[in-house]
Amino acid sequence: MLLTLLTFYMNTFLWSMFLLGLLLFPEPDLIFI
């Protein structure tokens, strides 16, 4: 259960960073996944 919760938080963190990157850098060249 702890592992799935940790994975969920990491996934949410990665998605928030990805969306933040989209907002800050609209150019596809500057987006690092």
Phi, psi and omega per residue, in radians:
M1 nan -0.694 -3.125
L2 -1.147 -0.629 -3.118
L3 -1.176 -0.721 3.138
T4 -1.186 -0.626 3.120
L5 -1.173 -0.717 3.121
L6 -1.144 -0.701 3.115
T7 -1.134 -0.673 3.128
F8 -1.120 -0.751 3.139
Y9 -1.188 -0.661 3.109
M10 -1.161 -0.700 3.126
N11 -1.133 -0.728 3.114
T12 -1.138 -0.682 3.122
F13 -1.130 -0.760 -3.139
L14 -1.142 -0.691 3.130
W15 -1.176 -0.677 3.133
S16 -1.170 -0.681 3.105
M17 -1.169 -0.670 3.123
F18 -1.128 -0.791 3.132
L19 -1.185 -0.632 3.094
L20 -1.138 -0.671 3.090
G21 -1.139 -0.641 3.113
L22 -1.159 -0.648 -3.133
L23 -1.261 -0.703 -3.092
L24 -1.390 -0.680 -3.108
F25 -2.206 1.580 -3.110
P26 -1.151 -0.402 -3.130
E27 -1.265 2.314 -3.110
P28 -1.108 -0.421 -3.102
D29 -1.206 -0.448 -3.064
L30 -1.680 0.012 -3.109
I31 -1.590 2.077 3.100
F32 -1.947 2.168 -3.117
I33 -1.730 nan nan
